[in-house]
Amino acid sequence: MEARDVTSPASTNVMIHARFAPNGTVVEIGERPAALTPQDWFNFLSDNAGANYQALAGGRGLFRLTRTETEALKASAVT
């Protein structure tokens, strides 16, 4: 496992929280680019960072990423 400099902004952990409606659609998600709907952003993250997703109780879930990964995904999602 690679050691990370915890003082570096690139090593900052980001937790992107998602909230789901009873029918399973995403109604709210963090770090979402303005050009995407909550469902589109969730689908993009699932396709590109699904291994970092954790399902939670109560219709919630979260993606655990670094700031660098999050920014790269946001840039890639809107191009």
All heavy atoms as a GROMACS GRO file, in nm:
protein
  594
    1MET      N    1   0.084  -0.118   0.000
    1MET     CA    2   0.000   0.000   0.000
    1MET      C    3   0.089   0.124   0.000
    1MET      O    4   0.187   0.131   0.070
    1MET     CB    5  -0.088  -0.002   0.124
    1MET     CG    6  -0.194   0.102   0.121
    1MET     SD    7  -0.318   0.060   0.243
    1MET     CE    8  -0.344   0.217   0.314
    2GLU      N    9   0.050   0.220  -0.079
    2GLU     CA   10   0.129   0.342  -0.095
    2GLU      C   11   0.101   0.438   0.020
    2GLU      O   12  -0.013   0.462   0.058
    2GLU     CB   13   0.090   0.407  -0.228
    2GLU     CG   14   0.160   0.536  -0.255
    2GLU     CD   15   0.110   0.598  -0.384
    2GLU    OE1   16   0.110   0.528  -0.487
    2GLU    OE2   17   0.072   0.715  -0.380
    3ALA      N   18   0.208   0.494   0.076
    3ALA     CA   19   0.192   0.593   0.181
    3ALA      C   20   0.153   0.727   0.119
    3ALA      O   21   0.201   0.763   0.013
    3ALA     CB   22   0.322   0.609   0.258
    4ARG      N   23   0.062   0.797   0.185
    4ARG     CA   24   0.018   0.928   0.135
    4ARG      C   25   0.053   1.036   0.236
    4ARG      O   26   0.046   1.014   0.356
    4ARG     CB   27  -0.133   0.930   0.113
    4ARG     CG   28  -0.176   0.853  -0.008
    4ARG     CD   29  -0.316   0.890  -0.043
    4ARG     NE   30  -0.408   0.800   0.022
    4ARG     CZ   31  -0.537   0.800   0.001
    4ARG    NH1   32  -0.590   0.884  -0.082
    4ARG    NH2   33  -0.615   0.715   0.062
    5ASP      N   34   0.086   1.151   0.183
    5ASP     CA   35   0.112   1.268   0.268
    5ASP      C   36  -0.024   1.323   0.311
    5ASP      O   37  -0.098   1.378   0.230
    5ASP     CB   38   0.191   1.372   0.189
    5ASP     CG   39   0.214   1.501   0.266
    5ASP    OD1   40   0.179   1.506   0.386
    5ASP    OD2   41   0.266   1.596   0.207
    6VAL      N   42  -0.057   1.309   0.438
    6VAL     CA   43  -0.189   1.349   0.485
    6VAL      C   44  -0.209   1.501   0.485
    6VAL      O   45  -0.321   1.547   0.500
    6VAL     CB   46  -0.221   1.293   0.626
    6VAL    CG1   47  -0.230   1.143   0.621
    6VAL    CG2   48  -0.117   1.339   0.727
    7THR      N   49  -0.103   1.577   0.467
    7THR     CA   50  -0.118   1.722   0.461
    7THR      C   51  -0.143   1.771   0.320
    7THR      O   52  -0.177   1.885   0.298
    7THR     CB   53   0.008   1.792   0.516
    7THR    OG1   54   0.121   1.754   0.436
    7THR    CG2   55   0.032   1.756   0.661
    8SER      N   56  -0.128   1.683   0.222
    8SER     CA   57  -0.147   1.719   0.082
    8SER      C   58  -0.296   1.726   0.049
    8SER      O   59  -0.372   1.637   0.086
    8SER     CB   60  -0.080   1.614  -0.008
    8SER     OG   61  -0.122   1.628  -0.140
    9PRO      N   62  -0.340   1.831  -0.025
    9PRO     CA   63  -0.481   1.838  -0.065
    9PRO      C   64  -0.524   1.719  -0.150
    9PRO      O   65  -0.638   1.679  -0.147
    9PRO     CB   66  -0.489   1.968  -0.146
    9PRO     CG   67  -0.370   2.046  -0.109
    9PRO     CD   68  -0.266   1.948  -0.065
   10ALA      N   69  -0.430   1.659  -0.225
   10ALA     CA   70  -0.462   1.545  -0.309
   10ALA      C   71  -0.501   1.424  -0.226
   10ALA      O   72  -0.572   1.336  -0.272
   10ALA     CB   73  -0.345   1.511  -0.400
   11SER      N   74  -0.454   1.418  -0.102
   11SER     CA   75  -0.484   1.303  -0.018
   11SER      C   76  -0.609   1.324   0.066
   11SER      O   77  -0.648   1.236   0.141
   11SER     CB   78  -0.365   1.271   0.072
   11SER     OG   79  -0.348   1.374   0.167
   12THR      N   80  -0.671   1.440   0.056
   12THR     CA   81  -0.792   1.467   0.132
   12THR      C   82  -0.903   1.373   0.088
   12THR      O   83  -0.931   1.360  -0.031
   12THR     CB   84  -0.837   1.613   0.111
   12THR    OG1   85  -0.731   1.699   0.147
   12THR    CG2   86  -0.960   1.644   0.194
   13ASN      N   87  -0.966   1.310   0.183
   13ASN     CA   88  -1.074   1.219   0.151
   13ASN      C   89  -1.204   1.296   0.132
   13ASN      O   90  -1.232   1.391   0.203
   13ASN     CB   91  -1.092   1.115   0.262
   13ASN     CG   92  -0.976   1.018   0.267
   13ASN    OD1   93  -0.919   0.986   0.164
   13ASN    ND2   94  -0.942   0.974   0.384
   14VAL      N   95  -1.281   1.251   0.034
   14VAL     CA   96  -1.410   1.311   0.002
   14VAL      C   97  -1.514   1.200   0.014
   14VAL      O   98  -1.496   1.091  -0.039
   14VAL     CB   99  -1.411   1.370  -0.140
   14VAL    CG1  100  -1.548   1.422  -0.177
   14VAL    CG2  101  -1.305   1.476  -0.155
   15MET      N  102  -1.622   1.229   0.084
   15MET     CA  103  -1.733   1.135   0.092
   15MET      C  104  -1.850   1.198   0.018
   15MET      O  105  -1.900   1.303   0.059
   15MET     CB  106  -1.769   1.104   0.237
   15MET     CG  107  -1.658   1.028   0.307
   15MET     SD  108  -1.702   0.959   0.467
   15MET     CE  109  -1.752   1.102   0.558
   16ILE      N  110  -1.891   1.135  -0.091
   16ILE     CA  111  -2.001   1.184  -0.171
   16ILE      C  112  -2.126   1.107  -0.130
   16ILE      O  113  -2.140   0.989  -0.159
   16ILE     CB  114  -1.972   1.168  -0.322
   16ILE    CG1  115  -1.845   1.243  -0.360
   16ILE    CG2  116  -2.092   1.213  -0.404
   16ILE    CD1  117  -1.800   1.221  -0.503
   17HIS      N  118  -2.215   1.176  -0.061
   17HIS     CA  119  -2.337   1.114  -0.010
   17HIS      C  120  -2.447   1.117  -0.116
   17HIS      O  121  -2.465   1.216  -0.185
   17HIS     CB  122  -2.386   1.187   0.114
   17HIS     CG  123  -2.293   1.174   0.230
   17HIS    ND1  124  -2.317   1.091   0.335
   17HIS    CD2  125  -2.173   1.231   0.255
   17HIS    CE1  126  -2.218   1.098   0.421
   17HIS    NE2  127  -2.129   1.184   0.375
   18ALA      N  128  -2.521   1.007  -0.125
   18ALA     CA  129  -2.636   0.998  -0.215
   18ALA      C  130  -2.759   0.962  -0.133
   18ALA      O  131  -2.751   0.883  -0.038
   18ALA     CB  132  -2.612   0.892  -0.321
   19ARG      N  133  -2.872   1.023  -0.170
   19ARG     CA  134  -3.000   0.990  -0.108
   19ARG      C  135  -3.095   0.942  -0.217
   19ARG      O  136  -3.101   1.000  -0.326
   19ARG     CB  137  -3.060   1.112  -0.038
   19ARG     CG  138  -2.977   1.150   0.084
   19ARG     CD  139  -3.034   1.265   0.158
   19ARG     NE  140  -3.178   1.243   0.181
   19ARG     CZ  141  -3.258   1.333   0.232
   19ARG    NH1  142  -3.212   1.451   0.267
   19ARG    NH2  143  -3.384   1.308   0.250
   20PHE      N  144  -3.170   0.838  -0.186
   20PHE     CA  145  -3.258   0.774  -0.283
   20PHE      C  146  -3.404   0.791  -0.246
   20PHE      O  147  -3.439   0.792  -0.128
   20PHE     CB  148  -3.226   0.624  -0.292
   20PHE     CG  149  -3.086   0.594  -0.335
   20PHE    CD1  150  -2.983   0.587  -0.242
   20PHE    CD2  151  -3.056   0.576  -0.469
   20PHE    CE1  152  -2.853   0.561  -0.280
   20PHE    CE2  153  -2.926   0.550  -0.508
   20PHE     CZ  154  -2.824   0.542  -0.415
   21ALA      N  155  -3.488   0.800  -0.349
   21ALA     CA  156  -3.633   0.799  -0.330
   21ALA      C  157  -3.676   0.654  -0.307
   21ALA      O  158  -3.600   0.561  -0.337
   21ALA     CB  159  -3.702   0.855  -0.455
   22PRO      N  160  -3.796   0.632  -0.256
   22PRO     CA  161  -3.844   0.494  -0.235
   22PRO      C  162  -3.841   0.407  -0.362
   22PRO      O  163  -3.826   0.286  -0.353
   22PRO     CB  164  -3.987   0.513  -0.184
   22PRO     CG  165  -3.983   0.645  -0.114
   22PRO     CD  166  -3.890   0.729  -0.200
   23ASN      N  167  -3.850   0.469  -0.479
   23ASN     CA  168  -3.847   0.391  -0.604
   23ASN      C  169  -3.705   0.364  -0.653
   23ASN      O  170  -3.686   0.304  -0.758
   23ASN     CB  171  -3.930   0.459  -0.713
   23ASN     CG  172  -3.869   0.588  -0.763
   23ASN    OD1  173  -3.762   0.631  -0.718
   23ASN    ND2  174  -3.939   0.654  -0.854
   24GLY      N  175  -3.603   0.407  -0.578
   24GLY     CA  176  -3.465   0.378  -0.613
   24GLY      C  177  -3.393   0.485  -0.693
   24GLY      O  178  -3.273   0.474  -0.717
   25THR      N  179  -3.463   0.589  -0.735
   25THR     CA  180  -3.396   0.695  -0.809
   25THR      C  181  -3.320   0.786  -0.712
   25THR      O  182  -3.358   0.801  -0.596
   25THR     CB  183  -3.495   0.780  -0.891
   25THR    OG1  184  -3.590   0.839  -0.802
   25THR    CG2  185  -3.565   0.697  -0.997
   26VAL      N  186  -3.214   0.847  -0.761
   26VAL     CA  187  -3.132   0.936  -0.678
   26VAL      C  188  -3.196   1.074  -0.676
   26VAL      O  189  -3.224   1.132  -0.782
   26VAL     CB  190  -2.988   0.944  -0.733
   26VAL    CG1  191  -2.903   1.038  -0.649
   26VAL    CG2  192  -2.925   0.806  -0.738
   27VAL      N  193  -3.220   1.126  -0.557
   27VAL     CA  194  -3.282   1.259  -0.545
   27VAL      C  195  -3.182   1.365  -0.501
   27VAL      O  196  -3.205   1.484  -0.523
   27VAL     CB  197  -3.403   1.257  -0.450
   27VAL    CG1  198  -3.516   1.174  -0.508
   27VAL    CG2  199  -3.365   1.208  -0.312
   28GLU      N  200  -3.072   1.322  -0.441
   28GLU     CA  201  -2.971   1.417  -0.394
   28GLU      C  202  -2.836   1.346  -0.389
   28GLU      O  203  -2.828   1.231  -0.345
   28GLU     CB  204  -3.010   1.465  -0.254
   28GLU     CG  205  -2.926   1.574  -0.199
   28GLU     CD  206  -2.975   1.617  -0.061
   28GLU    OE1  207  -3.096   1.616  -0.036
   28GLU    OE2  208  -2.888   1.651   0.021
   29ILE      N  209  -2.730   1.416  -0.435
   29ILE     CA  210  -2.596   1.359  -0.431
   29ILE      C  211  -2.495   1.473  -0.426
   29ILE      O  212  -2.513   1.576  -0.492
   29ILE     CB  213  -2.570   1.264  -0.549
   29ILE    CG1  214  -2.436   1.191  -0.534
   29ILE    CG2  215  -2.581   1.335  -0.682
   29ILE    CD1  216  -2.419   1.073  -0.627
   30GLY      N  217  -2.390   1.456  -0.349
   30GLY     CA  218  -2.290   1.560  -0.332
   30GLY      C  219  -2.192   1.569  -0.448
   30GLY      O  220  -2.181   1.478  -0.530
   31GLU      N  221  -2.121   1.682  -0.452
   31GLU     CA  222  -2.014   1.708  -0.550
   31GLU      C  223  -2.063   1.701  -0.695
   31GLU      O  224  -1.984   1.683  -0.787
   31GLU     CB  225  -1.898   1.610  -0.532
   31GLU     CG  226  -1.826   1.621  -0.401
   31GLU     CD  227  -1.741   1.746  -0.387
   31GLU    OE1  228  -1.689   1.796  -0.489
   31GLU    OE2  229  -1.727   1.793  -0.273
   32ARG      N  230  -2.192   1.718  -0.717
   32ARG     CA  231  -2.250   1.701  -0.850
   32ARG      C  232  -2.220   1.820  -0.940
   32ARG      O  233  -2.246   1.934  -0.904
   32ARG     CB  234  -2.402   1.685  -0.839
   32ARG     CG  235  -2.473   1.669  -0.973
   32ARG     CD  236  -2.620   1.639  -0.952
   32ARG     NE  237  -2.690   1.740  -0.874
   32ARG     CZ  238  -2.755   1.844  -0.928
   32ARG    NH1  239  -2.758   1.861  -1.058
   32ARG    NH2  240  -2.816   1.929  -0.849
   33PRO      N  241  -2.164   1.792  -1.060
   33PRO     CA  242  -2.149   1.900  -1.158
   33PRO      C  243  -2.287   1.954  -1.197
   33PRO      O  244  -2.383   1.878  -1.211
   33PRO     CB  245  -2.082   1.832  -1.278
   33PRO     CG  246  -2.019   1.708  -1.221
   33PRO     CD  247  -2.109   1.666  -1.108
   34ALA      N  248  -2.297   2.083  -1.216
   34ALA     CA  249  -2.426   2.147  -1.247
   34ALA      C  250  -2.491   2.094  -1.374
   34ALA      O  251  -2.612   2.094  -1.387
   34ALA     CB  252  -2.407   2.298  -1.257
   35ALA      N  253  -2.410   2.044  -1.467
   35ALA     CA  254  -2.462   1.997  -1.595
   35ALA      C  255  -2.530   1.860  -1.585
   35ALA      O  256  -2.594   1.817  -1.680
   35ALA     CB  257  -2.349   1.990  -1.697
   36LEU      N  258  -2.518   1.793  -1.472
   36LEU     CA  259  -2.574   1.659  -1.459
   36LEU      C  260  -2.689   1.655  -1.359
   36LEU      O  261  -2.688   1.728  -1.260
   36LEU     CB  262  -2.466   1.561  -1.411
   36LEU     CG  263  -2.345   1.541  -1.501
   36LEU    CD1  264  -2.246   1.446  -1.435
   36LEU    CD2  265  -2.387   1.488  -1.636
   37THR      N  266  -2.784   1.567  -1.384
   37THR     CA  267  -2.890   1.542  -1.286
   37THR      C  268  -2.831   1.455  -1.176
   37THR      O  269  -2.728   1.390  -1.195
   37THR     CB  270  -3.009   1.468  -1.350
   37THR    OG1  271  -2.966   1.336  -1.388
   37THR    CG2  272  -3.063   1.543  -1.471
   38PRO      N  273  -2.896   1.450  -1.060
   38PRO     CA  274  -2.846   1.361  -0.955
   38PRO      C  275  -2.834   1.215  -1.002
   38PRO      O  276  -2.735   1.148  -0.972
   38PRO     CB  277  -2.951   1.375  -0.844
   38PRO     CG  278  -3.006   1.512  -0.863
   38PRO     CD  279  -3.008   1.532  -1.012
   39GLN      N  280  -2.931   1.167  -1.077
   39GLN     CA  281  -2.926   1.028  -1.126
   39GLN      C  282  -2.811   1.008  -1.223
   39GLN      O  283  -2.742   0.906  -1.218
   39GLN     CB  284  -3.059   0.989  -1.191
   39GLN     CG  285  -3.065   0.842  -1.230
   39GLN     CD  286  -3.066   0.750  -1.108
   39GLN    OE1  287  -3.152   0.763  -1.021
   39GLN    NE2  288  -2.973   0.657  -1.102
   40ASP      N  289  -2.789   1.104  -1.314
   40ASP     CA  290  -2.679   1.093  -1.410
   40ASP      C  291  -2.543   1.091  -1.340
   40ASP      O  292  -2.454   1.015  -1.378
   40ASP     CB  293  -2.683   1.207  -1.512
   40ASP     CG  294  -2.797   1.193  -1.610
   40ASP    OD1  295  -2.852   1.081  -1.627
   40ASP    OD2  296  -2.835   1.296  -1.670
   41TRP      N  297  -2.525   1.175  -1.238
   41TRP     CA  298  -2.399   1.179  -1.164
   41TRP      C  299  -2.377   1.047  -1.089
   41TRP      O  300  -2.268   0.991  -1.088
   41TRP     CB  301  -2.399   1.298  -1.070
   41TRP     CG  302  -2.278   1.318  -0.985
   41TRP    CD1  303  -2.277   1.344  -0.851
   41TRP    CD2  304  -2.139   1.322  -1.024
   41TRP    NE1  305  -2.149   1.361  -0.805
   41TRP    CE2  306  -2.062   1.348  -0.910
   41TRP    CE3  307  -2.074   1.304  -1.145
   41TRP    CZ2  308  -1.922   1.357  -0.912
   41TRP    CZ3  309  -1.934   1.312  -1.148
   41TRP    CH2  310  -1.861   1.339  -1.033
   42PHE      N  311  -2.482   0.995  -1.028
   42PHE     CA  312  -2.472   0.866  -0.959
   42PHE      C  313  -2.436   0.756  -1.058
   42PHE      O  314  -2.348   0.673  -1.030
   42PHE     CB  315  -2.602   0.831  -0.887
   42PHE     CG  316  -2.597   0.696  -0.820
   42PHE    CD1  317  -2.538   0.683  -0.696
   42PHE    CD2  318  -2.648   0.584  -0.883
   42PHE    CE1  319  -2.531   0.558  -0.634
   42PHE    CE2  320  -2.641   0.459  -0.822
   42PHE     CZ  321  -2.582   0.446  -0.698
   43ASN      N  322  -2.501   0.754  -1.173
   43ASN     CA  323  -2.471   0.652  -1.274
   43ASN      C  324  -2.326   0.662  -1.320
   43ASN      O  325  -2.258   0.560  -1.336
   43ASN     CB  326  -2.565   0.665  -1.394
   43ASN     CG  327  -2.708   0.628  -1.360
   43ASN    OD1  328  -2.737   0.569  -1.256
   43ASN    ND2  329  -2.800   0.664  -1.447
   44PHE      N  330  -2.279   0.785  -1.342
   44PHE     CA  331  -2.140   0.805  -1.385
   44PHE      C  332  -2.043   0.756  -1.278
   44PHE      O  333  -1.947   0.685  -1.308
   44PHE     CB  334  -2.115   0.953  -1.416
   44PHE     CG  335  -1.977   0.979  -1.467
   44PHE    CD1  336  -1.946   0.963  -1.601
   44PHE    CD2  337  -1.876   1.018  -1.380
   44PHE    CE1  338  -1.818   0.985  -1.648
   44PHE    CE2  339  -1.748   1.040  -1.424
   44PHE     CZ  340  -1.718   1.024  -1.560
   45LEU      N  341  -2.068   0.793  -1.152
   45LEU     CA  342  -1.981   0.747  -1.044
   45LEU      C  343  -1.986   0.595  -1.030
   45LEU      O  344  -1.882   0.531  -1.007
   45LEU     CB  345  -2.020   0.813  -0.912
   45LEU     CG  346  -1.988   0.961  -0.899
   45LEU    CD1  347  -2.047   1.015  -0.770
   45LEU    CD2  348  -1.838   0.985  -0.904
   46SER      N  349  -2.102   0.538  -1.044
   46SER     CA  350  -2.114   0.392  -1.034
   46SER      C  351  -2.033   0.322  -1.142
   46SER      O  352  -1.968   0.220  -1.116
   46SER     CB  353  -2.260   0.349  -1.046
   46SER     OG  354  -2.333   0.397  -0.935
   47ASP      N  355  -2.035   0.377  -1.263
   47ASP     CA  356  -1.960   0.318  -1.374
   47ASP      C  357  -1.810   0.337  -1.358
   47ASP      O  358  -1.732   0.254  -1.405
   47ASP     CB  359  -2.004   0.380  -1.507
   47ASP     CG  360  -2.144   0.338  -1.549
   47ASP    OD1  361  -2.196   0.239  -1.494
   47ASP    OD2  362  -2.202   0.407  -1.636
   48ASN      N  363  -1.767   0.447  -1.296
   48ASN     CA  364  -1.625   0.481  -1.293
   48ASN      C  365  -1.559   0.469  -1.157
   48ASN      O  366  -1.436   0.474  -1.148
   48ASN     CB  367  -1.606   0.624  -1.346
   48ASN     CG  368  -1.642   0.633  -1.491
   48ASN    OD1  369  -1.565   0.594  -1.577
   48ASN    ND2  370  -1.762   0.680  -1.520
   49ALA      N  371  -1.636   0.456  -1.051
   49ALA     CA  372  -1.579   0.444  -0.916
   49ALA      C  373  -1.666   0.355  -0.829
   49ALA      O  374  -1.672   0.373  -0.707
   49ALA     CB  375  -1.564   0.582  -0.854
   50GLY      N  376  -1.733   0.260  -0.890
   50GLY     CA  377  -1.826   0.175  -0.817
   50GLY      C  378  -1.764   0.095  -0.705
   50GLY      O  379  -1.830   0.063  -0.606
   51ALA      N  380  -1.635   0.064  -0.716
   51ALA     CA  381  -1.566  -0.012  -0.611
   51ALA      C  382  -1.554   0.071  -0.482
   51ALA      O  383  -1.529   0.015  -0.375
   51ALA     CB  384  -1.429  -0.056  -0.659
   52ASN      N  385  -1.572   0.201  -0.493
   52ASN     CA  386  -1.560   0.290  -0.378
   52ASN      C  387  -1.696   0.327  -0.318
   52ASN      O  388  -1.705   0.421  -0.240
   52ASN     CB  389  -1.487   0.419  -0.417
   52ASN     CG  390  -1.348   0.392  -0.466
   52ASN    OD1  391  -1.306   0.278  -0.479
   52ASN    ND2  392  -1.274   0.496  -0.495
   53TYR      N  393  -1.800   0.254  -0.356
   53TYR     CA  394  -1.936   0.284  -0.308
   53TYR      C  395  -1.971   0.196  -0.190
   53TYR      O  396  -1.937   0.077  -0.185
   53TYR     CB  397  -2.037   0.261  -0.420
   53TYR     CG  398  -2.179   0.290  -0.377
   53TYR    CD1  399  -2.222   0.421  -0.361
   53TYR    CD2  400  -2.268   0.188  -0.351
   53TYR    CE1  401  -2.351   0.449  -0.320
   53TYR    CE2  402  -2.397   0.215  -0.310
   53TYR     CZ  403  -2.438   0.346  -0.294
   53TYR     OH  404  -2.566   0.374  -0.254
   54GLN      N  405  -2.040   0.254  -0.094
   54GLN     CA  406  -2.089   0.181   0.023
   54GLN      C  407  -2.236   0.211   0.041
   54GLN      O  408  -2.276   0.327   0.055
   54GLN     CB  409  -2.012   0.225   0.148
   54GLN     CG  410  -2.058   0.157   0.274
   54GLN     CD  411  -1.983   0.206   0.397
   54GLN    OE1  412  -1.900   0.295   0.390
   54GLN    NE2  413  -2.014   0.149   0.511
   55ALA      N  414  -2.318   0.107   0.038
   55ALA     CA  415  -2.462   0.124   0.063
   55ALA      C  416  -2.484   0.142   0.212
   55ALA      O  417  -2.420   0.077   0.294
   55ALA     CB  418  -2.537   0.001   0.012
   56LEU      N  419  -2.576   0.231   0.246
   56LEU     CA  420  -2.611   0.258   0.385
   56LEU      C  421  -2.761   0.235   0.404
   56LEU      O  422  -2.836   0.228   0.306
   56LEU     CB  423  -2.576   0.403   0.422
   56LEU     CG  424  -2.430   0.444   0.406
   56LEU    CD1  425  -2.414   0.593   0.428
   56LEU    CD2  426  -2.341   0.364   0.499
   57ALA      N  427  -2.804   0.228   0.526
   57ALA     CA  428  -2.945   0.210   0.556
   57ALA      C  429  -3.022   0.339   0.529
   57ALA      O  430  -2.964   0.448   0.521
   57ALA     CB  431  -2.962   0.170   0.702
   58GLY      N  432  -3.152   0.327   0.518
   58GLY     CA  433  -3.238   0.444   0.507
   58GLY      C  434  -3.235   0.512   0.372
   58GLY      O  435  -3.255   0.634   0.365
   59GLY      N  436  -3.210   0.438   0.266
   59GLY     CA  437  -3.210   0.498   0.133
   59GLY      C  438  -3.092   0.590   0.108
   59GLY      O  439  -3.106   0.692   0.041
   60ARG      N  440  -2.977   0.555   0.161
   60ARG     CA  441  -2.858   0.638   0.146
   60ARG      C  442  -2.740   0.553   0.104
   60ARG      O  443  -2.741   0.431   0.116
   60ARG     CB  444  -2.823   0.707   0.278
   60ARG     CG  445  -2.930   0.797   0.332
   60ARG     CD  446  -2.900   0.849   0.472
   60ARG     NE  447  -2.884   0.740   0.566
   60ARG     CZ  448  -2.774   0.717   0.638
   60ARG    NH1  449  -2.670   0.795   0.630
   60ARG    NH2  450  -2.769   0.615   0.722
   61GLY      N  451  -2.636   0.619   0.054
   61GLY     CA  452  -2.511   0.552   0.021
   61GLY      C  453  -2.404   0.657   0.005
   61GLY      O  454  -2.432   0.777   0.003
   62LEU      N  455  -2.278   0.613  -0.006
   62LEU     CA  456  -2.172   0.710  -0.028
   62LEU      C  457  -2.056   0.651  -0.104
   62LEU      O  458  -2.032   0.531  -0.102
   62LEU     CB  459  -2.125   0.771   0.105
   62LEU     CG  460  -2.062   0.684   0.210
   62LEU    CD1  461  -1.912   0.674   0.191
   62LEU    CD2  462  -2.090   0.744   0.346
   63PHE      N  463  -1.989   0.739  -0.176
   63PHE     CA  464  -1.866   0.707  -0.245
   63PHE      C  465  -1.752   0.766  -0.164
   63PHE      O  466  -1.759   0.883  -0.124
   63PHE     CB  467  -1.864   0.769  -0.386
   63PHE     CG  468  -1.961   0.707  -0.482
   63PHE    CD1  469  -2.090   0.757  -0.492
   63PHE    CD2  470  -1.924   0.601  -0.562
   63PHE    CE1  471  -2.181   0.702  -0.580
   63PHE    CE2  472  -2.015   0.544  -0.651
   63PHE     CZ  473  -2.143   0.595  -0.660
   64ARG      N  474  -1.646   0.690  -0.140
   64ARG     CA  475  -1.527   0.738  -0.069
   64ARG      C  476  -1.415   0.752  -0.171
   64ARG      O  477  -1.368   0.653  -0.226
   64ARG     CB  478  -1.485   0.641   0.040
   64ARG     CG  479  -1.586   0.627   0.151
   64ARG     CD  480  -1.543   0.518   0.249
   64ARG     NE  481  -1.647   0.487   0.343
   64ARG     CZ  482  -1.658   0.543   0.462
   64ARG    NH1  483  -1.570   0.632   0.502
   64ARG    NH2  484  -1.757   0.509   0.542
   65LEU      N  485  -1.375   0.877  -0.197
   65LEU     CA  486  -1.272   0.908  -0.296
   65LEU      C  487  -1.174   1.008  -0.240
   65LEU      O  488  -1.201   1.072  -0.138
   65LEU     CB  489  -1.338   0.967  -0.422
   65LEU     CG  490  -1.446   0.883  -0.490
   65LEU    CD1  491  -1.525   0.968  -0.587
   65LEU    CD2  492  -1.385   0.764  -0.558
   66THR      N  493  -1.062   1.026  -0.309
   66THR     CA  494  -0.972   1.136  -0.274
   66THR      C  495  -1.019   1.260  -0.348
   66THR      O  496  -1.097   1.252  -0.443
   66THR     CB  497  -0.827   1.106  -0.314
   66THR    OG1  498  -0.819   1.097  -0.455
   66THR    CG2  499  -0.776   0.978  -0.249
   67ARG      N  500  -0.972   1.376  -0.306
   67ARG     CA  501  -1.006   1.501  -0.374
   67ARG      C  502  -0.960   1.496  -0.520
   67ARG      O  503  -1.032   1.538  -0.609
   67ARG     CB  504  -0.944   1.620  -0.299
   67ARG     CG  505  -0.959   1.754  -0.367
   67ARG     CD  506  -1.100   1.797  -0.395
   67ARG     NE  507  -1.185   1.802  -0.280
   67ARG     CZ  508  -1.318   1.805  -0.287
   67ARG    NH1  509  -1.380   1.806  -0.404
   67ARG    NH2  510  -1.391   1.809  -0.178
   68THR      N  511  -0.841   1.442  -0.545
   68THR     CA  512  -0.789   1.432  -0.681
   68THR      C  513  -0.880   1.345  -0.768
   68THR      O  514  -0.913   1.382  -0.882
   68THR     CB  515  -0.646   1.374  -0.681
   68THR    OG1  516  -0.564   1.458  -0.600
   68THR    CG2  517  -0.589   1.366  -0.821
   69GLU      N  518  -0.922   1.230  -0.715
   69GLU     CA  519  -1.012   1.142  -0.790
   69GLU      C  520  -1.144   1.212  -0.818
   69GLU      O  521  -1.198   1.203  -0.930
   69GLU     CB  522  -1.038   1.014  -0.713
   69GLU     CG  523  -0.919   0.922  -0.700
   69GLU     CD  524  -0.941   0.810  -0.600
   69GLU    OE1  525  -1.013   0.829  -0.500
   69GLU    OE2  526  -0.884   0.702  -0.624
   70THR      N  527  -1.197   1.281  -0.718
   70THR     CA  528  -1.325   1.350  -0.733
   70THR      C  529  -1.318   1.456  -0.841
   70THR      O  530  -1.405   1.464  -0.928
   70THR     CB  531  -1.368   1.414  -0.600
   70THR    OG1  532  -1.376   1.311  -0.501
   70THR    CG2  533  -1.502   1.484  -0.612
   71GLU      N  534  -1.215   1.538  -0.838
   71GLU     CA  535  -1.200   1.644  -0.939
   71GLU      C  536  -1.182   1.586  -1.078
   71GLU      O  537  -1.238   1.639  -1.175
   71GLU     CB  538  -1.085   1.737  -0.902
   71GLU     CG  539  -1.108   1.817  -0.774
   71GLU     CD  540  -1.237   1.898  -0.775
   71GLU    OE1  541  -1.273   1.955  -0.880
   71GLU    OE2  542  -1.302   1.904  -0.669
   72ALA      N  543  -1.107   1.478  -1.092
   72ALA     CA  544  -1.088   1.414  -1.222
   72ALA      C  545  -1.219   1.358  -1.274
   72ALA      O  546  -1.250   1.371  -1.394
   72ALA     CB  547  -0.981   1.305  -1.212
   73LEU      N  548  -1.296   1.295  -1.187
   73LEU     CA  549  -1.425   1.242  -1.229
   73LEU      C  550  -1.522   1.352  -1.270
   73LEU      O  551  -1.594   1.339  -1.369
   73LEU     CB  552  -1.486   1.155  -1.118
   73LEU     CG  553  -1.418   1.021  -1.098
   73LEU    CD1  554  -1.459   0.958  -0.965
   73LEU    CD2  555  -1.451   0.926  -1.214
   74LYS      N  556  -1.524   1.460  -1.194
   74LYS     CA  557  -1.612   1.573  -1.229
   74LYS      C  558  -1.576   1.631  -1.365
   74LYS      O  559  -1.664   1.659  -1.446
   74LYS     CB  560  -1.603   1.680  -1.121
   74LYS     CG  561  -1.673   1.641  -0.992
   74LYS     CD  562  -1.641   1.731  -0.876
   74LYS     CE  563  -1.702   1.867  -0.885
   74LYS     NZ  564  -1.683   1.945  -0.760
   75ALA      N  565  -1.447   1.646  -1.392
   75ALA     CA  566  -1.402   1.699  -1.520
   75ALA      C  567  -1.439   1.604  -1.633
   75ALA      O  568  -1.484   1.646  -1.741
   75ALA     CB  569  -1.252   1.726  -1.519
   76SER      N  570  -1.420   1.477  -1.610
   76SER     CA  571  -1.450   1.377  -1.713
   76SER      C  572  -1.600   1.365  -1.740
   76SER      O  573  -1.641   1.340  -1.853
   76SER     CB  574  -1.395   1.241  -1.666
   76SER     OG  575  -1.422   1.141  -1.759
   77ALA      N  576  -1.680   1.386  -1.638
   77ALA     CA  577  -1.825   1.370  -1.653
   77ALA      C  578  -1.888   1.478  -1.741
   77ALA      O  579  -1.989   1.454  -1.805
   77ALA     CB  580  -1.891   1.373  -1.516
   78VAL      N  581  -1.829   1.594  -1.743
   78VAL     CA  582  -1.890   1.705  -1.819
   78VAL      C  583  -1.829   1.725  -1.957
   78VAL      O  584  -1.870   1.815  -2.029
   78VAL     CB  585  -1.886   1.838  -1.739
   78VAL    CG1  586  -1.971   1.827  -1.614
   78VAL    CG2  587  -1.745   1.878  -1.706
   79THR      N  588  -1.733   1.642  -1.993
   79THR     CA  589  -1.674   1.655  -2.128
   79THR      C  590  -1.740   1.563  -2.225
   79THR      O  591  -1.805   1.470  -2.193
   79THR     CB  592  -1.523   1.627  -2.126
   79THR    OG1  593  -1.499   1.497  -2.073
   79THR    CG2  594  -1.450   1.732  -2.049
   0.00000   0.00000   0.00000
